[in-house]
Amino acid sequence: MSQYLIEPEVSGGFGENTLGHFDVHPPKVEKLHLEFDGWLGDDLLETFPCFLVSESLATALVASQLSGYNLAAVELSSSDIFQELQPECCLPRFSWLQITGDNGKDDFSVSEKGMLLVSRKAMQLLQKFQLTNAEITVYKS
């Protein structure tokens, strides 16, 4: 199975309402609150070890037959930095893309280091959306 490693745009960090276990690596996040410091427009975002997808990408994922993920609610907020740098920006809705797949078996999985891996089929879907600020490479295990 061909796979791609994706390092998505990082638009912020954990907000004060994030709950999880941060004494392990990678952290185990139970409730995600993302506080935006900026947004360059990508439909796929990351704040390690969590991934987010825009509402339009989430809709496309639900309609697809892709495996290895769940979509969950995420709390969003914007920092003072965001308000200062992008006062006119209206953020779309995002969902938490929880990766549940097995590497080499499912369309979405994570590497040993917690990096996002996607199948060729998943990559074909993702390329229909904005990923301008993501680093994408062919994954060699």
Backbone as CSV, one residue per row, in Angstrom:
resi,resn,N_x,N_y,N_z,CA_x,CA_y,CA_z,C_x,C_y,C_z
1,MET,0.841,-1.180,0.000,0.000,0.000,0.000,0.887,1.244,0.000
2,SER,0.707,2.113,-0.985,1.425,3.385,-1.018,0.865,4.286,0.070
3,GLN,1.764,4.976,0.774,1.334,5.888,1.821,2.060,7.212,1.689
4,TYR,1.416,8.240,2.218,1.973,9.576,2.239,2.024,10.057,3.680
5,LEU,3.099,10.756,4.007,3.253,11.369,5.312,2.885,12.834,5.148
6,ILE,1.965,13.298,5.972,1.503,14.686,5.884,1.809,15.408,7.187
7,GLU,2.473,16.550,7.068,2.698,17.439,8.208,1.851,18.683,7.952
8,PRO,0.634,18.721,8.535,-0.303,19.815,8.249,0.115,21.167,8.834
9,GLU,-0.571,22.189,8.362,-0.430,23.537,8.907,-0.700,23.500,10.411
10,VAL,0.114,24.212,11.166,-0.101,24.379,12.606,-0.615,25.800,12.803
11,SER,-1.863,25.915,13.257,-2.506,27.232,13.357,-2.619,27.747,14.775
12,GLY,-2.196,26.956,15.731,-2.309,27.368,17.122,-1.906,26.222,18.021
13,GLY,-2.428,26.253,19.224,-2.082,25.230,20.194,-3.261,24.887,21.079
14,PHE,-2.972,24.072,22.086,-4.028,23.654,23.002,-4.563,24.846,23.776
15,GLY,-5.888,24.943,23.823,-6.547,25.954,24.637,-6.677,25.461,26.066
16,GLU,-7.091,26.365,26.938,-7.156,26.055,28.374,-8.161,24.955,28.713
17,ASN,-9.111,24.667,27.836,-10.119,23.636,28.117,-9.740,22.254,27.590
18,THR,-8.540,22.103,27.040,-8.073,20.793,26.589,-7.847,19.912,27.813
19,LEU,-8.319,18.669,27.716,-8.118,17.697,28.787,-7.367,16.504,28.238
20,GLY,-6.461,15.968,29.026,-5.729,14.788,28.585,-4.582,14.458,29.506
21,HIS,-3.785,13.516,29.058,-2.604,13.073,29.794,-1.381,13.565,29.029
22,PHE,-0.700,14.534,29.595,0.428,15.160,28.924,1.771,14.704,29.483
23,ASP,1.711,13.713,30.375,2.937,13.167,30.956,3.434,11.950,30.175
24,VAL,2.769,11.630,29.060,3.179,10.521,28.194,3.473,11.081,26.804
25,HIS,4.201,10.296,26.018,4.491,10.727,24.644,4.071,9.645,23.666
26,PRO,3.246,9.930,22.673,2.579,11.227,22.495,1.494,11.438,23.544
27,PRO,1.137,12.680,23.830,0.075,12.949,24.805,-1.234,12.269,24.392
28,LYS,-2.041,11.912,25.366,-3.366,11.328,25.128,-4.405,12.407,25.409
29,VAL,-4.986,12.952,24.357,-5.953,14.045,24.489,-7.359,13.461,24.555
30,GLU,-8.112,13.858,25.562,-9.483,13.374,25.750,-10.517,14.392,25.294
31,LYS,-10.221,15.675,25.492,-11.095,16.760,25.035,-10.183,17.800,24.399
32,LEU,-10.502,18.180,23.162,-9.636,19.096,22.427,-10.232,20.494,22.342
33,HIS,-9.421,21.457,22.744,-9.736,22.874,22.589,-8.552,23.476,21.842
34,LEU,-8.773,23.933,20.620,-7.713,24.552,19.831,-7.878,26.059,19.871
35,GLU,-6.814,26.733,20.283,-6.799,28.190,20.260,-5.960,28.631,19.067
36,PHE,-6.600,29.286,18.114,-5.936,29.739,16.890,-5.072,30.968,17.166
37,ASP,-3.834,30.930,16.656,-2.955,32.099,16.664,-2.882,32.716,15.271
38,GLY,-3.326,31.969,14.280,-3.339,32.395,12.890,-3.911,31.264,12.067
39,TRP,-4.308,31.558,10.855,-4.818,30.507,9.973,-4.519,30.919,8.550
40,LEU,-3.808,30.047,7.845,-3.415,30.330,6.468,-4.403,29.774,5.454
41,GLY,-5.448,29.097,5.918,-6.519,28.676,5.032,-6.602,27.186,4.730
42,ASP,-5.696,26.380,5.260,-5.739,24.947,4.951,-6.939,24.252,5.589
43,ASP,-7.370,23.179,4.923,-8.505,22.383,5.406,-8.089,21.280,6.374
44,LEU,-6.803,21.051,6.514,-6.258,20.044,7.420,-5.227,20.734,8.306
45,LEU,-5.421,20.646,9.618,-4.548,21.307,10.583,-4.029,20.305,11.595
46,GLU,-2.992,20.728,12.324,-2.432,19.876,13.362,-2.024,20.704,14.567
47,THR,-2.245,20.147,15.737,-1.573,20.569,16.953,-1.231,19.260,17.634
48,PHE,0.030,18.898,17.598,0.486,17.558,17.962,-0.074,17.113,19.300
49,PRO,-0.677,15.947,19.375,-0.789,14.895,18.367,-2.165,14.864,17.695
50,CYS,-2.851,15.996,17.648,-4.225,16.038,17.141,-4.293,16.664,15.747
51,PHE,-5.294,16.209,14.983,-5.528,16.719,13.635,-6.948,17.251,13.556
52,LEU,-7.135,18.292,12.756,-8.455,18.877,12.554,-8.729,18.996,11.072
53,VAL,-10.021,18.900,10.718,-10.430,19.073,9.326,-11.563,20.088,9.268
54,SER,-11.571,20.860,8.199,-12.642,21.838,7.997,-13.965,21.111,7.802
55,GLU,-15.033,21.851,7.952,-16.366,21.271,7.796,-16.548,20.667,6.398
56,SER,-16.035,21.344,5.372,-16.206,20.811,4.013,-15.403,19.521,3.825
57,LEU,-14.208,19.444,4.386,-13.431,18.206,4.294,-14.082,17.108,5.128
58,ALA,-14.609,17.439,6.284,-15.302,16.445,7.113,-16.491,15.849,6.365
59,THR,-17.237,16.687,5.670,-18.386,16.217,4.887,-17.928,15.246,3.799
60,ALA,-16.831,15.580,3.129,-16.302,14.701,2.078,-15.806,13.379,2.667
61,LEU,-15.195,13.422,3.836,-14.726,12.187,4.485,-15.897,11.277,4.833
62,VAL,-16.956,11.853,5.376,-18.139,11.059,5.743,-18.735,10.386,4.510
63,ALA,-18.723,11.078,3.381,-19.283,10.531,2.142,-18.356,9.500,1.490
64,SER,-17.112,9.456,1.922,-16.141,8.529,1.333,-16.226,7.159,1.999
65,GLN,-15.508,6.226,1.448,-15.418,4.891,2.031,-14.065,4.700,2.731
66,LEU,-13.429,5.791,3.132,-12.109,5.714,3.739,-12.199,5.195,5.175
67,SER,-11.134,4.527,5.609,-11.123,3.895,6.930,-10.018,4.471,7.810
68,GLY,-10.165,4.226,9.118,-9.105,4.558,10.050,-9.240,5.886,10.764
69,TYR,-10.446,6.419,10.855,-10.626,7.703,11.537,-12.027,7.796,12.142
70,ASN,-12.163,8.691,13.083,-13.452,9.128,13.621,-13.442,10.646,13.600
71,LEU,-14.615,11.229,13.501,-14.737,12.681,13.617,-15.396,12.996,14.956
72,ALA,-14.849,13.963,15.664,-15.375,14.337,16.973,-15.420,15.860,17.080
73,ALA,-16.146,16.318,18.084,-16.273,17.752,18.329,-14.965,18.324,18.857
74,VAL,-14.735,19.578,18.528,-13.578,20.309,19.022,-14.044,21.707,19.419
75,GLU,-13.517,22.215,20.509,-13.788,23.592,20.913,-12.747,24.480,20.237
76,LEU,-13.195,25.578,19.655,-12.301,26.505,18.967,-12.368,27.882,19.605
77,SER,-11.230,28.530,19.648,-11.188,29.922,20.078,-10.027,30.594,19.347
78,SER,-9.952,31.899,19.444,-8.856,32.619,18.803,-8.152,33.468,19.853
79,SER,-6.843,33.490,19.760,-6.019,34.227,20.720,-6.015,35.717,20.393
80,ASP,-5.433,36.488,21.304,-5.259,37.922,21.063,-4.376,38.151,19.833
81,ILE,-3.391,37.282,19.654,-2.503,37.375,18.486,-3.325,37.234,17.208
82,PHE,-4.218,36.243,17.178,-5.074,36.029,16.011,-5.931,37.270,15.758
83,GLN,-6.544,37.788,16.793,-7.417,38.961,16.650,-6.647,40.168,16.120
84,GLU,-5.385,40.277,16.522,-4.561,41.402,16.084,-4.093,41.233,14.639
85,LEU,-3.659,40.003,14.292,-3.087,39.763,12.966,-4.128,39.514,11.876
86,GLN,-5.265,38.926,12.243,-6.282,38.590,11.249,-7.677,39.000,11.728
87,PRO,-7.874,40.293,12.003,-9.153,40.734,12.579,-10.363,40.479,11.681
88,GLU,-10.160,40.396,10.384,-11.274,40.190,9.451,-11.530,38.714,9.152
89,CYS,-10.678,37.828,9.655,-10.784,36.409,9.333,-11.942,35.761,10.080
90,CYS,-12.771,35.060,9.329,-13.877,34.306,9.914,-13.536,32.818,9.771
91,LEU,-13.263,32.172,10.875,-12.873,30.765,10.842,-14.056,29.873,10.494
92,PRO,-13.835,28.865,9.658,-14.903,27.902,9.400,-15.028,26.951,10.586
93,ARG,-16.005,26.097,10.543,-16.123,25.046,11.565,-15.088,23.975,11.271
94,PHE,-14.579,23.374,12.308,-13.634,22.276,12.192,-14.116,21.108,13.023
95,SER,-13.663,19.914,12.651,-13.892,18.705,13.441,-12.544,18.116,13.804
96,TRP,-12.530,17.412,14.896,-11.336,16.707,15.350,-11.254,15.403,14.567
97,LEU,-10.201,15.228,13.809,-9.962,14.004,13.039,-9.155,13.062,13.926
98,GLN,-9.849,12.131,14.561,-9.202,11.173,15.457,-8.748,9.969,14.634
99,ILE,-7.465,9.708,14.652,-6.896,8.630,13.845,-6.944,7.327,14.632
100,THR,-7.615,6.332,14.038,-7.813,5.034,14.705,-7.253,3.874,13.892
101,GLY,-6.742,4.153,12.713,-6.351,3.099,11.783,-5.012,2.456,12.074
102,ASP,-4.832,1.291,11.462,-3.572,0.553,11.544,-2.716,0.892,10.336
103,ASN,-1.448,1.149,10.578,-0.485,1.491,9.542,-0.406,0.380,8.493
104,GLY,-0.583,0.755,7.227,-0.500,-0.196,6.134,-1.791,-0.925,5.837
105,LYS,-2.787,-0.786,6.712,-4.066,-1.471,6.533,-5.197,-0.490,6.228
106,ASP,-5.239,0.602,6.991,-6.313,1.580,6.857,-5.853,2.803,6.064
107,ASP,-6.826,3.607,5.642,-6.530,4.809,4.859,-5.888,5.914,5.696
108,PHE,-6.183,5.949,6.989,-5.588,6.919,7.901,-4.940,6.164,9.046
109,SER,-3.702,6.539,9.363,-2.992,5.963,10.503,-1.925,6.955,10.924
110,VAL,-1.178,6.601,11.948,-0.064,7.452,12.374,1.205,6.613,12.426
111,SER,2.316,7.274,12.202,3.624,6.614,12.262,4.006,6.388,13.724
112,GLU,5.134,5.726,13.916,5.637,5.488,15.273,5.850,6.795,16.020
113,LYS,6.110,7.868,15.290,6.365,9.175,15.894,5.108,10.041,15.981
114,GLY,3.945,9.476,15.632,2.698,10.223,15.718,2.399,11.115,14.528
115,MET,3.095,10.878,13.412,2.875,11.677,12.201,1.720,11.070,11.397
116,LEU,0.976,11.903,10.703,-0.179,11.462,9.930,0.249,10.725,8.665
117,LEU,-0.286,9.521,8.493,-0.064,8.721,7.287,-1.403,8.507,6.603
118,VAL,-1.413,8.648,5.279,-2.640,8.418,4.519,-2.336,7.553,3.301
119,SER,-3.333,6.797,2.891,-3.217,5.956,1.697,-3.305,6.809,0.438
120,ARG,-3.018,6.206,-0.687,-3.148,6.907,-1.977,-4.595,7.360,-2.184
121,LYS,-5.542,6.498,-1.828,-6.963,6.823,-1.983,-7.337,8.040,-1.117
122,ALA,-6.853,8.070,0.112,-7.116,9.213,0.989,-6.444,10.470,0.447
123,MET,-5.236,10.319,-0.084,-4.505,11.463,-0.635,-5.251,12.062,-1.818
124,GLN,-5.854,11.209,-2.639,-6.635,11.701,-3.784,-7.795,12.567,-3.312
125,LEU,-8.431,12.194,-2.222,-9.522,13.004,-1.674,-8.966,14.300,-1.076
126,LEU,-7.919,14.192,-0.290,-7.354,15.369,0.372,-6.868,16.418,-0.633
127,GLN,-6.364,15.979,-1.781,-5.851,16.914,-2.779,-6.935,17.781,-3.406
128,LYS,-8.188,17.469,-3.165,-9.296,18.293,-3.656,-9.533,19.499,-2.737
129,PHE,-8.796,19.542,-1.630,-8.956,20.600,-0.635,-7.651,21.367,-0.493
130,GLN,-7.700,22.479,0.222,-6.502,23.290,0.376,-5.559,22.663,1.398
131,LEU,-4.366,22.343,0.922,-3.288,21.810,1.765,-1.987,22.564,1.459
132,THR,-2.119,23.809,1.062,-0.998,24.612,0.591,0.158,24.656,1.580
133,ASN,-0.139,24.670,2.866,0.898,24.837,3.880,1.330,23.529,4.524
134,ALA,0.843,22.409,3.999,1.231,21.102,4.511,2.461,20.599,3.777
135,GLU,3.302,19.877,4.501,4.425,19.182,3.865,3.963,17.759,3.613
136,ILE,4.061,17.317,2.360,3.603,15.990,1.968,4.753,15.260,1.309
137,THR,5.042,14.066,1.806,6.111,13.243,1.240,5.631,11.803,1.106
138,VAL,6.222,11.083,0.188,5.943,9.653,0.080,6.579,8.995,1.295
139,TYR,5.824,8.112,1.964,6.287,7.476,3.186,6.961,6.164,2.873
140,LYS,8.148,6.030,3.409,8.895,4.772,3.281,9.104,4.237,4.679
141,SER,8.461,3.122,4.994,8.568,2.577,6.356,9.890,1.882,6.592
